[in-house]
């Protein structure tokens, strides 16, 4: 038996999954750890700015993975907000339509009673 459209829309309206958020946090942690380790491993006496640039360059793949995941999570959240908005408008329309039908039916019933 197929699910009604309202149930499907409500299921799609959920936010990012906790596993997705945990994966994002893990990527961020991995990137930060890489930068700390790469910075700490620079040659003694190296200029601080040069050491920072070298550490960031060494950890560029970790940074790229983190940024890609963060952008994907933001895009998923934007889609979820849009879906929630569509569901809310559909719900409001359905409630309004039901109210109009009830009022029309009530008017017919009142006329039939007289």
OpenMM code with the backbone's topology and positions (N, CA, C; nanometers):
from openmm import Vec3, app, unit

residues = "UNK UNK UNK UNK UNK UNK UNK UNK UNK UNK UNK UNK UNK UNK UNK UNK UNK UNK UNK UNK UNK UNK UNK UNK UNK UNK UNK UNK UNK UNK UNK UNK UNK UNK UNK UNK UNK UNK UNK UNK UNK UNK UNK UNK UNK UNK UNK UNK UNK UNK UNK UNK UNK UNK UNK UNK UNK UNK UNK UNK UNK UNK UNK UNK UNK UNK UNK UNK UNK UNK UNK UNK UNK UNK UNK UNK UNK UNK UNK UNK UNK UNK UNK UNK UNK UNK UNK UNK UNK UNK UNK UNK UNK UNK UNK UNK UNK UNK UNK UNK UNK UNK UNK UNK UNK UNK UNK UNK UNK UNK UNK UNK UNK UNK".split()
positions = [
    Vec3(0.0855, -0.1179, 0.0000),
    Vec3(0.0000, 0.0000, 0.0000),
    Vec3(0.0896, 0.1235, 0.0000),
    Vec3(0.0777, 0.2116, -0.0973),
    Vec3(0.1632, 0.3299, -0.1032),
    Vec3(0.1309, 0.4273, 0.0087),
    Vec3(0.2338, 0.4986, 0.0550),
    Vec3(0.2155, 0.5978, 0.1600),
    Vec3(0.1497, 0.7228, 0.1025),
    Vec3(0.0629, 0.7857, 0.1798),
    Vec3(0.0046, 0.9115, 0.1342),
    Vec3(0.1136, 1.0170, 0.1158),
    Vec3(0.0894, 1.1098, 0.0270),
    Vec3(0.1868, 1.2139, -0.0043),
    Vec3(0.2250, 1.2939, 0.1195),
    Vec3(0.1310, 1.3186, 0.2089),
    Vec3(0.1618, 1.3983, 0.3284),
    Vec3(0.2665, 1.3303, 0.4153),
    Vec3(0.2601, 1.1961, 0.4262),
    Vec3(0.3601, 1.1247, 0.5057),
    Vec3(0.4970, 1.1323, 0.4397),
    Vec3(0.5006, 1.1220, 0.3089),
    Vec3(0.6268, 1.1301, 0.2361),
    Vec3(0.6871, 1.2684, 0.2540),
    Vec3(0.6064, 1.3739, 0.2411),
    Vec3(0.6566, 1.5097, 0.2575),
    Vec3(0.7050, 1.5352, 0.3992),
    Vec3(0.6338, 1.4830, 0.4980),
    Vec3(0.6778, 1.4995, 0.6363),
    Vec3(0.8088, 1.4274, 0.6620),
    Vec3(0.8269, 1.3106, 0.6017),
    Vec3(0.9519, 1.2370, 0.6188),
    Vec3(1.0678, 1.3122, 0.5551),
    Vec3(1.0422, 1.3757, 0.4421),
    Vec3(1.1476, 1.4509, 0.3741),
    Vec3(1.1789, 1.5820, 0.4438),
    Vec3(1.0900, 1.6285, 0.5285),
    Vec3(1.1069, 1.7592, 0.5905),
    Vec3(1.2045, 1.7581, 0.7067),
    Vec3(1.2571, 1.6447, 0.7458),
    Vec3(1.3497, 1.6363, 0.8571),
    Vec3(1.4797, 1.7078, 0.8273),
    Vec3(1.5507, 1.7492, 0.9332),
    Vec3(1.6791, 1.8177, 0.9199),
    Vec3(1.7907, 1.7187, 0.8934),
    Vec3(1.9141, 1.7657, 0.9008),
    Vec3(2.0276, 1.6780, 0.8766),
    Vec3(2.0352, 1.5680, 0.9813),
    Vec3(2.0748, 1.4521, 0.9387),
    Vec3(2.0822, 1.3378, 1.0285),
    Vec3(2.1954, 1.3570, 1.1281),
    Vec3(2.1797, 1.3051, 1.2513),
    Vec3(2.2869, 1.3161, 1.3499),
    Vec3(2.4171, 1.2523, 1.3013),
    Vec3(2.4085, 1.1457, 1.2242),
    Vec3(2.5292, 1.0817, 1.1718),
    Vec3(2.6023, 1.1760, 1.0762),
    Vec3(2.5263, 1.2519, 0.9998),
    Vec3(2.5856, 1.3495, 0.9080),
    Vec3(2.6581, 1.4584, 0.9862),
    Vec3(2.5969, 1.5055, 1.0964),
    Vec3(2.6595, 1.6072, 1.1805),
    Vec3(2.7843, 1.5523, 1.2471),
    Vec3(2.7792, 1.4261, 1.2910),
    Vec3(2.8958, 1.3640, 1.3535),
    Vec3(3.0087, 1.3498, 1.2522),
    Vec3(2.9758, 1.3154, 1.1281),
    Vec3(3.0760, 1.3044, 1.0240),
    Vec3(3.1407, 1.4383, 0.9955),
    Vec3(3.0631, 1.5447, 0.9987),
    Vec3(3.1146, 1.6792, 0.9763),
    Vec3(3.2100, 1.7183, 1.0897),
    Vec3(3.1707, 1.6890, 1.2113),
    Vec3(3.2565, 1.7194, 1.3266),
    Vec3(3.3860, 1.6395, 1.3205),
    Vec3(3.3783, 1.5142, 1.2783),
    Vec3(3.4978, 1.4309, 1.2671),
    Vec3(3.5925, 1.4853, 1.1598),
    Vec3(3.5375, 1.5306, 1.0481),
    Vec3(3.6211, 1.5893, 0.9426),
    Vec3(3.6897, 1.7169, 0.9917),
    Vec3(3.6162, 1.7976, 1.0651),
    Vec3(3.6743, 1.9210, 1.1184),
    Vec3(3.7865, 1.8896, 1.2169),
    Vec3(3.7614, 1.7942, 1.3046),
    Vec3(3.8628, 1.7542, 1.4021),
    Vec3(3.9868, 1.6995, 1.3325),
    Vec3(3.9665, 1.6164, 1.2317),
    Vec3(4.0791, 1.5591, 1.1587),
    Vec3(4.1621, 1.6694, 1.0919),
    Vec3(4.0949, 1.7670, 1.0340),
    Vec3(4.1650, 1.8783, 0.9700),
    Vec3(4.2452, 1.9588, 1.0725),
    Vec3(4.1818, 1.9937, 1.1864),
    Vec3(4.2502, 2.0705, 1.2903),
    Vec3(4.3707, 1.9935, 1.3457),
    Vec3(4.3525, 1.8641, 1.3687),
    Vec3(4.4632, 1.7824, 1.4183),
    Vec3(4.5788, 1.7806, 1.3187),
    Vec3(4.5458, 1.7697, 1.1909),
    Vec3(4.6481, 1.7696, 1.0867),
    Vec3(4.7255, 1.9008, 1.0877),
    Vec3(4.6544, 2.0125, 1.0989),
    Vec3(4.7202, 2.1431, 1.0988),
    Vec3(4.8120, 2.1562, 1.2208),
    Vec3(4.7634, 2.1145, 1.3377),
    Vec3(4.8458, 2.1229, 1.4581),
    Vec3(4.9723, 2.0384, 1.4443),
    Vec3(4.9526, 1.9164, 1.3962),
    Vec3(5.0665, 1.8263, 1.3814),
    Vec3(5.1651, 1.8793, 1.2763),
    Vec3(5.1143, 1.9264, 1.1635),
    Vec3(5.2019, 1.9785, 1.0581),
    Vec3(5.2744, 2.1049, 1.1048),
    Vec3(5.2056, 2.1885, 1.1803),
    Vec3(5.2690, 2.3110, 1.2301),
    Vec3(5.3767, 2.2768, 1.3317),
    Vec3(5.3466, 2.1820, 1.4190),
    Vec3(5.4443, 2.1402, 1.5198),
    Vec3(5.5663, 2.0716, 1.4593),
    Vec3(5.5502, 2.0133, 1.3422),
    Vec3(5.6601, 1.9418, 1.2784),
    Vec3(5.7471, 2.0292, 1.1888),
    Vec3(5.7207, 2.1593, 1.1850),
    Vec3(5.8006, 2.2479, 1.1007),
    Vec3(5.9405, 2.2648, 1.1604),
    Vec3(6.0340, 2.2984, 1.0736),
    Vec3(6.1728, 2.3159, 1.1158),
    Vec3(6.1837, 2.4271, 1.2190),
    Vec3(6.2641, 2.4030, 1.3224),
    Vec3(6.2856, 2.5021, 1.4276),
    Vec3(6.3525, 2.6247, 1.3675),
    Vec3(6.3059, 2.7422, 1.4048),
    Vec3(6.3636, 2.8654, 1.3542),
    Vec3(6.2966, 2.9156, 1.2274),
    Vec3(6.2003, 2.8401, 1.1740),
    Vec3(6.1278, 2.8829, 1.0543),
    Vec3(6.0371, 2.9999, 1.0910),
    Vec3(6.0246, 3.0965, 1.0044),
    Vec3(5.9365, 3.2095, 1.0302),
    Vec3(5.7938, 3.1578, 1.0542),
    Vec3(5.7258, 3.2184, 1.1506),
    Vec3(5.5924, 3.1711, 1.1922),
    Vec3(5.4927, 3.1706, 1.0754),
    Vec3(5.4889, 3.2773, 0.9986),
    Vec3(5.3948, 3.2828, 0.8853),
    Vec3(5.4248, 3.1745, 0.7835),
    Vec3(5.5503, 3.1516, 0.7562),
    Vec3(5.5889, 3.0476, 0.6607),
    Vec3(5.5494, 2.9101, 0.7144),
    Vec3(5.5660, 2.8890, 0.8437),
    Vec3(5.5289, 2.7615, 0.9049),
    Vec3(5.3772, 2.7413, 0.8987),
    Vec3(5.3025, 2.8474, 0.9212),
    Vec3(5.1563, 2.8394, 0.9132),
    Vec3(5.1117, 2.8050, 0.7712),
    Vec3(5.1677, 2.8739, 0.6727),
    Vec3(5.1321, 2.8466, 0.5326),
    Vec3(5.1673, 2.7034, 0.4944),
    Vec3(5.2833, 2.6570, 0.5374),
    Vec3(5.3256, 2.5207, 0.5055),
    Vec3(5.2325, 2.4177, 0.5708),
    Vec3(5.1915, 2.4441, 0.6955),
    Vec3(5.1009, 2.3523, 0.7645),
    Vec3(4.9649, 2.3474, 0.6945),
    Vec3(4.9150, 2.4646, 0.6564),
    Vec3(4.7864, 2.4683, 0.5856),
    Vec3(4.7958, 2.3994, 0.4498),
    Vec3(4.9058, 2.4196, 0.3806),
    Vec3(4.9241, 2.3550, 0.2499),
    Vec3(4.9320, 2.2034, 0.2646),
    Vec3(4.9968, 2.1564, 0.3713),
    Vec3(5.0105, 2.0124, 0.3932),
    Vec3(4.8757, 1.9471, 0.4231),
    Vec3(4.7852, 2.0236, 0.4805),
    Vec3(4.6551, 1.9683, 0.5212),
    Vec3(4.5419, 2.0099, 0.4280),
    Vec3(4.5751, 2.0575, 0.3109),
    Vec3(4.4750, 2.1034, 0.2136),
    Vec3(4.3707, 1.9958, 0.1799),
    Vec3(4.4098, 1.8683, 0.1608),
    Vec3(4.3065, 1.7666, 0.1315),
    Vec3(4.2045, 1.7509, 0.2449),
    Vec3(4.2511, 1.7611, 0.3711),
    Vec3(4.1589, 1.7522, 0.4851),
    Vec3(4.0654, 1.8732, 0.4879),
    Vec3(4.1213, 1.9899, 0.4587),
    Vec3(4.0401, 2.1110, 0.4552),
    Vec3(3.9346, 2.1028, 0.3450),
    Vec3(3.9755, 2.0573, 0.2280),
    Vec3(3.8825, 2.0455, 0.1157),
    Vec3(3.7680, 1.9492, 0.1481),
    Vec3(3.8015, 1.8357, 0.2110),
    Vec3(3.6976, 1.7385, 0.2475),
    Vec3(3.5998, 1.7984, 0.3482),
    Vec3(3.6529, 1.8710, 0.4457),
    Vec3(3.5678, 1.9343, 0.5462),
    Vec3(3.4767, 2.0399, 0.4834),
    Vec3(3.5324, 2.1241, 0.3980),
    Vec3(3.4538, 2.2308, 0.3344),
    Vec3(3.3460, 2.1718, 0.2437),
    Vec3(3.3813, 2.0670, 0.1676),
    Vec3(3.2799, 2.0015, 0.0819),
    Vec3(3.1652, 1.9464, 0.1661),
    Vec3(3.1991, 1.8794, 0.2768),
    Vec3(3.0954, 1.8216, 0.3627),
    Vec3(3.0106, 1.9310, 0.4266),
    Vec3(3.0737, 2.0406, 0.4674),
    Vec3(2.9999, 2.1502, 0.5294),
    Vec3(2.9047, 2.2147, 0.4288),
    Vec3(2.9498, 2.2370, 0.3073),
    Vec3(2.8624, 2.2951, 0.2047),
    Vec3(2.7474, 2.2013, 0.1700),
    Vec3(2.7760, 2.0708, 0.1647),
    Vec3(2.6699, 1.9741, 0.1365),
    Vec3(2.5664, 1.9740, 0.2486),
    Vec3(2.6123, 1.9850, 0.3743),
    Vec3(2.5199, 1.9891, 0.4873),
    Vec3(2.4347, 2.1154, 0.4832),
    Vec3(2.4955, 2.2284, 0.4480),
    Vec3(2.4191, 2.3529, 0.4376),
    Vec3(2.3162, 2.3456, 0.3258),
    Vec3(2.3545, 2.2850, 0.2145),
    Vec3(2.2602, 2.2708, 0.1036),
    Vec3(2.1449, 2.1779, 0.1420),
    Vec3(2.1771, 2.0696, 0.2128),
    Vec3(2.0722, 1.9771, 0.2572),
    Vec3(1.9775, 2.0471, 0.3541),
    Vec3(2.0305, 2.1307, 0.4424),
    Vec3(1.9464, 2.2035, 0.5363),
    Vec3(1.8578, 2.3037, 0.4630),
    Vec3(1.9111, 2.3688, 0.3616),
    Vec3(1.8300, 2.4629, 0.2818),
    Vec3(1.7172, 2.3890, 0.2110),
    Vec3(1.7474, 2.2704, 0.1550),
    Vec3(1.6416, 2.1902, 0.0911),
    Vec3(1.5376, 2.1474, 0.1926),
    Vec3(1.5822, 2.1101, 0.3137),
    Vec3(1.4881, 2.0678, 0.4177),
    Vec3(1.3977, 2.1836, 0.4590),
    Vec3(1.4551, 2.3042, 0.4701),
    Vec3(1.3729, 2.4210, 0.5042),
    Vec3(1.2688, 2.4468, 0.3958),
    Vec3(1.3090, 2.4341, 0.2705),
    Vec3(1.2162, 2.4541, 0.1590),
    Vec3(1.1049, 2.3506, 0.1645),
    Vec3(1.1415, 2.2268, 0.1903),
    Vec3(1.0425, 2.1192, 0.1982),
    Vec3(0.9464, 2.1431, 0.3139),
    Vec3(1.0012, 2.1868, 0.4301),
    Vec3(0.9134, 2.2164, 0.5438),
    Vec3(0.8178, 2.3281, 0.5087),
    Vec3(0.8635, 2.4262, 0.4330),
    Vec3(0.7785, 2.5373, 0.3924),
    Vec3(0.6666, 2.4882, 0.3013),
    Vec3(0.7002, 2.4016, 0.2076),
    Vec3(0.5999, 2.3464, 0.1164),
    Vec3(0.4977, 2.2645, 0.1942),
    Vec3(0.5452, 2.1848, 0.2890),
    Vec3(0.4545, 2.1028, 0.3702),
    Vec3(0.3617, 2.1926, 0.4516),
    Vec3(0.4154, 2.2995, 0.5079),
    Vec3(0.3325, 2.3907, 0.5881),
    Vec3(0.2260, 2.4576, 0.5011),
    Vec3(0.2651, 2.5000, 0.3804),
    Vec3(0.1660, 2.5620, 0.2915),
    Vec3(0.0590, 2.4617, 0.2496),
    Vec3(0.0992, 2.3375, 0.2218),
    Vec3(0.0021, 2.2348, 0.1837),
    Vec3(-0.0928, 2.2060, 0.3000),
    Vec3(-0.0361, 2.1991, 0.4212),
    Vec3(-0.1201, 2.1757, 0.5388),
    Vec3(-0.2182, 2.2905, 0.5577),
    Vec3(-0.1712, 2.4143, 0.5466),
    Vec3(-0.2590, 2.5301, 0.5626),
    Vec3(-0.3690, 2.5311, 0.4569),
    Vec3(-0.3329, 2.4966, 0.3335),
    Vec3(-0.4324, 2.4910, 0.2267),
    Vec3(-0.5362, 2.3842, 0.2571),
    Vec3(-0.4913, 2.2657, 0.3013),
    Vec3(-0.5838, 2.1555, 0.3309),
    Vec3(-0.6780, 2.1937, 0.4449),
    Vec3(-0.6247, 2.2599, 0.5469),
    Vec3(-0.7098, 2.3021, 0.6588),
    Vec3(-0.8106, 2.4071, 0.6110),
    Vec3(-0.7646, 2.4994, 0.5291),
    Vec3(-0.8564, 2.6008, 0.4752),
    Vec3(-0.9636, 2.5390, 0.3875),
    Vec3(-0.9233, 2.4430, 0.3039),
    Vec3(-1.0206, 2.3770, 0.2161),
    Vec3(-1.1220, 2.2976, 0.2983),
    Vec3(-1.0724, 2.2303, 0.4017),
    Vec3(-1.1641, 2.1542, 0.4874),
    Vec3(-1.2608, 2.2485, 0.5592),
    Vec3(-1.2093, 2.3626, 0.6053),
    Vec3(-1.2962, 2.4607, 0.6711),
    Vec3(-1.4004, 2.5154, 0.5756),
    Vec3(-1.3621, 2.5428, 0.4515),
    Vec3(-1.4569, 2.5925, 0.3522),
    Vec3(-1.5622, 2.4883, 0.3202),
    Vec3(-1.5201, 2.3642, 0.3059),
    Vec3(-1.6147, 2.2565, 0.2773),
    Vec3(-1.7117, 2.2381, 0.3936),
    Vec3(-1.6578, 2.2482, 0.5160),
    Vec3(-1.7431, 2.2328, 0.6337),
    Vec3(-1.8456, 2.3464, 0.6394),
    Vec3(-1.8013, 2.4681, 0.6098),
    Vec3(-1.8927, 2.5824, 0.6116),
    Vec3(-1.9992, 2.5675, 0.5035),
    Vec3(-1.9596, 2.5240, 0.3850),
    Vec3(-2.0564, 2.5068, 0.2766),
    Vec3(-2.1564, 2.3965, 0.3113),
    Vec3(-2.1054, 2.2869, 0.3655),
    Vec3(-2.1941, 2.1762, 0.4034),
    Vec3(-2.2870, 2.2186, 0.5162),
    Vec3(-2.2332, 2.2978, 0.6099),
    Vec3(-2.3168, 2.3462, 0.7193),
    Vec3(-2.4293, 2.4357, 0.6681),
    Vec3(-2.3979, 2.5192, 0.5685),
    Vec3(-2.4985, 2.6068, 0.5102),
    Vec3(-2.6072, 2.5267, 0.4412),
    Vec3(-2.5676, 2.4208, 0.3689),
    Vec3(-2.6658, 2.3360, 0.3019),
    Vec3(-2.7538, 2.2667, 0.4053),
    Vec3(-2.6907, 2.2167, 0.5115),
    Vec3(-2.7675, 2.1478, 0.6160),
    Vec3(-2.8669, 2.2418, 0.6836),
    Vec3(-2.8237, 2.3671, 0.7077),
    Vec3(-2.9142, 2.4661, 0.7703),
    Vec3(-3.0340, 2.4940, 0.6796),
    Vec3(-3.0124, 2.5026, 0.5477),
    Vec3(-3.1210, 2.5285, 0.4549),
    Vec3(-3.2181, 2.4123, 0.4491),
    Vec3(-3.1648, 2.2910, 0.4589),
    Vec3(-3.2507, 2.1739, 0.4534),
    Vec3(-3.3373, 2.1612, 0.5794),
    Vec3(-3.2911, 2.2103, 0.6890),
    Vec3(-3.3675, 2.2004, 0.8145),
    Vec3(-3.4907, 2.2896, 0.8132),
    Vec3(-3.4880, 2.4013, 0.7430),
    Vec3(-3.6017, 2.4933, 0.7421),
    Vec3(-3.7005, 2.4470, 0.6474),
] * unit.nanometer
topology = app.Topology()
chain = topology.addChain("A")
for resn in residues:
    res = topology.addResidue(resn, chain)
    for name in ("N", "CA", "C"):
        topology.addAtom(name, app.Element.getBySymbol(name[0]), res)
